[in-house]
Amino acid sequence: MKKPRRATAVKAKKGGKTSGSRAKTAPKRSAAPKRRRASAADGAKATIKATIRGLRTKLKQALRRIAELEAAADTDFLLDIPNRRGFERELQRAVAYMKRYHASGALIVLDVDRLKPINDSFGHAAGDEVLKAIAGTLTRQIRASDVVGRLGGDEFALLLWNLGETDAKAKAVIFEQTVDELSFVFRGQHVTAGASAGVALLGSQSDAARALEEADAAMYVRKAHRRHEPRIGLMSS
């Protein structure tokens, strides 16, 4: 019975020596790998943040460029006013607003009388000068809420808010008279150009495309009435 006790004691001693030796010989763990891993992670995060910032900057630049292209697509490059596409968009928005809030307005289509003789006699640069002067005159004659655009060639359109039939027709006459009074000098000759205007009323029941057709038809009726009126003169200075 005594022998097993000594054996157990020996084993205990051996075990104690083994654990002690292991404690003495166990290598110490270094903090350097952790620091390296943390530094690498921080670097990766910084790279990702920088990439995100760069992408956001490029996105802002792309959106700004898209807005510029959209504006250019809706603007007449010569006159710096809405072209047909831009004006029709404004007209559709106005009609939608009028339908919702029961507002009113008027659409005037104005055609420059006999611009072709000016182009044929003095060149397209002279015709462009006439168009620029007319666009500037019409723009000065309207309110900030109104819109003037070029439908194409020598045809303009005006969107006027809060006008009844009488006021709209009176405004169309004023536009005609203002253009009639414009005078130009090309190659020593005085040139005057006139305009004919047609009116269509806008309201909660209006349709944008139909309104343009009505104003255009009214303009041609007005042009027929003005055929015998002096609209363009070419005289020696």
C-alpha positions in Angstrom: 0.0 0.0 0.0 3.0 2.4 0.7 4.6 1.9 -2.8 1.6 3.3 -4.7 1.8 6.4 -2.6 5.4 7.0 -3.5 4.6 6.4 -7.2 1.9 9.0 -7.0 4.2 11.5 -5.3 6.8 10.9 -8.0 4.3 11.5 -10.7 3.1 14.6 -9.0 6.7 15.8 -8.8 7.3 15.0 -12.4 4.1 16.8 -13.3 5.1 19.9 -11.3 8.5 20.0 -13.0 6.9 19.6 -16.4 4.4 22.5 -15.9 7.1 24.6 -14.4 9.4 24.0 -17.3 6.7 24.8 -19.7 5.9 28.0 -18.0 9.6 28.9 -18.1 10.1 28.0 -21.7 6.8 29.4 -23.2 7.7 32.2 -25.7 6.4 35.7 -24.9 3.8 37.0 -27.4 4.8 40.2 -29.2 2.4 43.2 -29.7 4.0 44.1 -33.0 1.8 41.8 -35.3 -1.3 43.4 -33.8 0.0 46.9 -34.4 0.9 45.9 -38.0 -2.6 44.4 -38.5 -4.2 47.6 -37.1 -2.1 49.8 -39.2 -3.0 47.8 -42.4 -6.7 48.0 -41.5 -6.5 51.8 -40.9 -4.7 52.2 -44.2 -7.4 50.2 -46.0 -10.2 52.3 -44.4 -8.4 55.5 -45.5 -8.1 54.2 -49.0 -11.8 53.3 -49.1 -12.8 56.7 -47.8 -10.6 58.5 -50.3 -12.1 56.4 -53.1 -15.6 57.3 -51.9 -14.7 61.0 -51.8 -13.3 60.7 -55.3 -16.4 59.0 -56.6 -18.7 61.5 -55.0 -16.7 64.3 -56.7 -17.0 62.6 -60.1 -20.7 62.1 -59.5 -21.2 65.8 -58.8 -19.3 66.7 -61.9 -21.2 64.3 -64.0 -24.6 65.6 -62.7 -23.5 69.2 -63.3 -22.5 68.2 -66.9 -25.8 66.5 -67.4 -27.6 69.6 -66.3 -25.5 71.7 -68.6 -26.3 69.5 -71.6 -30.0 69.4 -70.8 -30.0 73.2 -70.6 -28.1 73.4 -73.9 -30.6 71.0 -75.5 -33.5 73.3 -74.5 -31.8 76.6 -75.5 -31.5 78.2 -78.9 -27.7 78.7 -79.4 -28.1 81.9 -81.4 -30.7 83.8 -79.3 -30.1 82.3 -75.9 -33.8 81.7 -75.3 -35.7 78.4 -75.2 -35.8 76.5 -78.5 -38.9 74.6 -79.6 -38.1 71.7 -77.3 -37.6 74.0 -74.3 -40.6 76.1 -75.0 -42.9 73.1 -75.4 -41.7 71.8 -72.1 -42.5 75.1 -70.4 -45.9 75.2 -72.1 -46.7 71.7 -70.9 -45.7 72.6 -67.4 -47.9 75.7 -67.5 -50.9 73.9 -68.8 -50.5 71.2 -66.1 -50.4 74.0 -63.5 -53.4 75.7 -64.9 -55.4 72.5 -64.9 -54.5 71.9 -61.2 -55.0 75.4 -59.9 -57.5 76.7 -62.5 -55.2 79.4 -63.6 -55.2 81.2 -67.0 -52.9 82.6 -69.6 -52.3 83.1 -73.3 -50.1 81.7 -76.0 -48.9 84.0 -78.8 -47.1 82.8 -81.9 -45.2 85.5 -83.7 -43.7 85.2 -87.2 -41.2 87.6 -88.6 -42.6 89.0 -91.9 -40.3 88.5 -94.9 -37.1 87.6 -93.1 -36.0 85.8 -96.3 -35.5 88.9 -98.3 -33.1 90.2 -95.7 -31.1 87.0 -95.8 -31.1 87.0 -99.6 -30.1 90.7 -99.9 -27.6 91.0 -97.1 -26.7 87.5 -96.0 -27.6 85.3 -93.1 -25.5 87.3 -90.7 -27.9 90.2 -91.2 -30.9 87.9 -90.7 -29.3 86.7 -87.4 -28.9 90.3 -86.3 -32.6 90.9 -86.9 -33.6 87.8 -85.0 -31.4 88.8 -82.1 -32.9 92.2 -81.9 -36.4 90.8 -82.0 -35.6 88.3 -79.3 -34.2 91.0 -77.1 -37.2 93.3 -77.7 -39.7 90.5 -76.9 -37.8 89.6 -73.8 -37.9 93.2 -72.5 -41.7 93.3 -73.2 -42.6 90.4 -70.9 -42.7 89.7 -67.2 -40.3 87.5 -65.3 -42.9 84.8 -65.1 -43.6 84.8 -68.8 -41.5 82.9 -71.4 -40.4 83.7 -74.9 -38.9 81.0 -77.1 -38.0 80.4 -80.7 -40.0 77.6 -82.4 -37.6 77.6 -85.4 -36.6 79.8 -88.3 -38.3 83.1 -88.0 -41.1 82.0 -85.7 -41.3 82.9 -82.0 -43.7 81.9 -79.2 -44.7 83.7 -76.0 -46.3 82.2 -72.9 -48.0 84.8 -70.9 -49.7 84.3 -67.5 -53.0 85.6 -66.2 -54.3 87.3 -69.4 -57.8 87.3 -70.7 -58.7 87.4 -74.4 -58.9 91.2 -74.7 -55.5 91.8 -73.0 -53.9 88.9 -74.9 -54.9 90.3 -78.3 -53.8 93.8 -77.2 -50.5 92.4 -76.2 -50.1 90.7 -79.5 -50.7 94.0 -81.3 -48.0 95.7 -79.1 -45.5 92.9 -80.0 -46.2 93.5 -83.7 -45.8 97.3 -83.4 -42.6 96.9 -81.5 -41.1 94.7 -84.1 -42.4 96.9 -86.9 -40.5 99.9 -85.4 -37.1 98.1 -85.3 -34.7 99.6 -87.9 -31.4 98.3 -89.2 -28.7 99.5 -91.5 -27.0 96.9 -93.8 -24.6 98.0 -96.5 -25.8 101.6 -96.3 -29.4 100.7 -96.6 -32.1 101.1 -94.0 -34.1 97.9 -93.3 -37.2 97.4 -91.3 -38.9 94.0 -90.6 -42.4 93.4 -89.4 -44.2 90.6 -87.6 -47.6 88.9 -87.5 -48.9 87.4 -84.2 -51.7 84.9 -83.5 -53.3 84.2 -80.0 -54.6 81.1 -78.3 -56.1 81.3 -74.8 -54.9 78.9 -72.1 -56.9 77.5 -69.2 -57.8 74.5 -67.2 -59.2 72.7 -70.3 -56.3 73.5 -72.6 -54.0 71.1 -74.4 -50.5 72.2 -75.1 -50.2 70.8 -78.6 -53.7 72.0 -79.5 -53.0 75.5 -78.2 -49.9 75.7 -80.4 -51.9 74.7 -83.4 -54.6 77.3 -82.7 -52.1 80.1 -82.2 -50.2 79.2 -85.3 -53.4 79.2 -87.4 -54.4 82.5 -85.9 -50.9 83.9 -86.8 -51.4 82.9 -90.5 -54.8 84.6 -90.6 -53.2 87.7 -89.2 -50.3 87.5 -91.7 -52.9 87.3 -94.6 -54.4 90.5 -93.3 -51.1 92.3 -93.1 -50.0 91.4 -96.7 -50.8 94.8 -98.0 -49.3 96.6 -95.0 -45.7 97.9 -95.3 -43.6 95.5 -93.3 -40.1 95.7 -94.8 -38.4 98.6 -96.6 -35.1 98.7 -98.4 -34.1 102.2 -99.0 -30.8 104.0 -99.8 -29.5 105.9 -96.8 
